[in-house]
Amino acid sequence: MARHAGLDAARTVATILVVATHAALSFMVTPIGWAIQDRSRHLGVDLYVWAMRAFGMPVFFWLSGYSARAVFVRRGARGFVADRGTRILVPLALALVPCSLAIDALWDWGREVGQRAAVPDHIPRFQGSELPIQLGHLWYLYYLLWLSLAALAVARIVRGMRAPSGSAVLVVPATISIAALVYLRTLQTDTPLGFLPDVPILLYMGAFFAWGWLVHARPDEIARYADHAWRALAVAVALLAILVVALYRGGEPPLHAVVASGLYTIA
């Protein structure tokens, strides 16, 4: 199957949004334990970061699932393992220690030049020179490696079975992802920093990976999604309005807000 130009463009746009979101973190009002917090801050930046973060990484896992199956179909199980090693394991192994040391130095510097506000309990903390070697920004590669191994195992188990079609392609991953948020009772998943996989987060991102994998098996789904794109965007805007209220109130989010957050990400 040829590469899908639209999905290549989506990956490019998602990459730009993730970079822009990280660049905006220092301008947030809400303290998140970032290396530095700028003097110029605005709540609008908080909303932007939240809205982007809600679907940014799920989009990457969706695209990764789609492309992972393309590799599996084209190169087989052995080729898939070799591809995962070259594209995920090697970059992760090479970058892990340098990135950890860089984060350590940046957080030490940030602590020296500015007094950061206290970080809420539910947000993972970077503690400067107290950090061990940890995943940091490379958590995506680490979790993608685990999901690729799981996909290989599942693909061998269900070999010969037809992929689900129609609404089942969306309903099953959507149910898993929303259930993970409900279990965590949160509007978004945290950034996992440790090497022991966080099972709810693994299931949450795995649902989007599986969704992308299934869509590759049913390519007509992409055209169906395109037909409903504007409706989905309108639904996402309406759900975001509900979530703004929950974010403004703070505290533990109500169940309807958690479900709305999951639906917003999917839309």
N, C-alpha and C positions, 0 to 999 in steps of 0.2 A: 504494500500500500504506500502511495506517495505521501510525502510530508504535506501537512495541511497548513497552507500559508496563513490562514486566519489564526490558528493556534500558535504558530511561530510569532505572529504579531502580538498575540495576547501575552505570551511569555516575555516579550520585550517590554510591553507596557507594564506588566506586573513587576518586572525588575526595576524599572524606573520609579514606580510607586514605592517599592520597598526602600530604595535608596533615599528617596525624598522624605519618607516617613522617619527613617533613622536620623536624617539631617534636622528634622523638626523637633526631635525629642527634647533638646535642651531649651526649647521655647515653650514647653508645657508649664501650666500652673501646678498641676498635680505632681508631687514628688514621686519619682519612680526609681530613684537610686542611680540615675544616669551619671556619667563621669562629671558632667558640669551642668549647671542650670543658669541660663542667661538672665541678665537683668530685665530684658524685654520679654515678657510672657503674656499669653492671651489664652483664654478658655477655648477660643475657636480652634486653636492648634490642638488642644486636648481632644476635641470632637473629631478633627481630621485624623489624628493618630488612631483614635479608637475605631473609627469607621474603616480606615485602611487596614488596620491590624486584624479586624474581624474577618476579612475575607482574603487578605494578601497571602498568607501562608497556606490556607486551604486551597487557593488557586494553584499555588506551586505544587502541592501534593497531587491535585487533580491532573495537572499537566504531566507530572512525573509518572503517574499511573498510566496515562495514555501512552506516553513515549516508551515506558517500560514494556508494555505488551507488544508494541511495535518491534522492539528489539527481540523479544522472546519469539515472536512469530517468524521474524526474518532470520535469526541466527540459532534458534533452538536453545535448549537448556544450558549446554556448555558455553555457547556464545554469550548467553545472557549473564552467566556467572562471570565470564571474562570481562564483559562490558561493565558490570557493576564494580568489579575490582578496579578497573582502569579509571572509571568516571567518578566513583564515590570513595572507595576504600583508600586508594593511594593519595588523592588530594586531602582526605581527612587525616590520614596518618602524617603527611608532610606538614600540614598547617596547624595541627593541634597544639603543639608546644609553643611555636612562635606566636600564635594568636592569643594563647593564655598569658604569655609573658607581656605581650603588647597591652592587653586589657588590664593586667596588673599594674603596669606603669602608668597607663592613662588614668586609672582610678586613684592611684596615689597622687598624681598631679592634680586631678580635680579636687581631691580632698584638701590639697594645700592652697589652691587659689580661690576656693569658694566654700562657704559653709552650707552644706546641703541640708535640706529639711529632712525630718524623719520619714522613713519609708513605711507605708502601710504593711501590715503583717502578711497580706496575701500576695505581695509582690516579691519575686526572687531578688535577693540582695547580692551585689558585688561588694566585697569588702577590701578592695585594694590589695595590699601586700599579704593579707591573710588568706588569699585565694590559693587553693590547690590547682593542679592542672584540671581544667574543666572545659566543657563543650563550648560555652559562650555562643557566638554566632554560628558555630559549626553544628549546632544541634540538628539542623535540617538534614545535613548529610548523614549524621549518625542514625537518625530515625528513618531516613529513606533507605539506609542499608538494611535495617531490621525489616522494614516493610517489603523490600525486594526479596529477602529470604523467605518471608511468609508467603509472598505471591508465588514464588517458585514452588514451594511445597504444596500450596492449594492447587496450583495449575496441574501438578502431577496427579493429585488425588482426583480431580474432577475431569481429567483428560477424556475427551470424547463426548462430554455433556455439552448441550447447547447453552449459550449464554442467555440470561433472561432478557426479555424484550419489553418494550412499552414502558408503562409506569414503574414496573419493578426495578428497572435500571436506576431510577432515582429514589424510589420509596425506601428501599433497604438501606442504602448508605445514609439517607437523610435521617432515618429512624435511629441508626447507630450513633450518628454525630450528635443529634439532639439529646439522646439518652445519656451520652457522656457528659454533656453540659449540665443536665438535670442532676446527675449523680454528683458532680463537683459543686453544684449549686452556684454557678458562676456564669457571667455573660461571655467570657472568653477564657481560653486556656492560658496558663502561665507559660513562660519560656523555660523548658526543662534544661537544667544546667549539669545534672549529674549523669554518670554512665549507666546507672541502673535505670532502665526504661520506665517511665511513668505510664502505667498501663492505661488509665483513662485518656491521657493525651495521645498515646500510641493508637488507641482505638478511634479517637476523634479524627486524627489526621489520616489514619488508615482507611476510614470510611470514604474520604475524598480520593485517596489513592485508588481504592477499589472502584469507585465511581468512574474515574478516568479510564481505568483498565477495561471496565465493562463497556464504556462508550466506544472504545477502540474496536471492541468485538461487534458492536452494533453502530457502525458509522452513520446510519440514517438518523441516529439520535441528535447529531449535531445540527442537522437541518431543522429538526423539530424544535430544538432549543432556540435557534435563530428566529423561527417564526414567532416565538413567544418572548423575545428579548425585551421589547418595550414594556410588555405587561409585567415581566419580572422586575424590571427597573422601577416601575411605579409601585409595585408591592414592596420592594426594598426601601424606597423612600418613606412609605407609610410605616413600615416596621421601625425604621430609624427614628421616626418621630416618637414612637412608643418608648424606644430605648433611651432617648434623650431625657425623658421624664424620670426613668429609673436611675440613670446616671446622676442626674441632678439631686435626687433624693439621697443617694448614697446608701450605705449599709448593705445587708444581704439582699440580693435582688429577689423579687417575687417570682413565683414559678412562671407566670405568664410572660414576664420579661426574659427569662432564660430561654423559653421556647421561641419567643420572638427573635432573640439573638441568633438562635440556630437557624431559623427560617430566613433571617436577613442574610446570613452567610451563604446559604444555598441559593437564594434569589440572585 
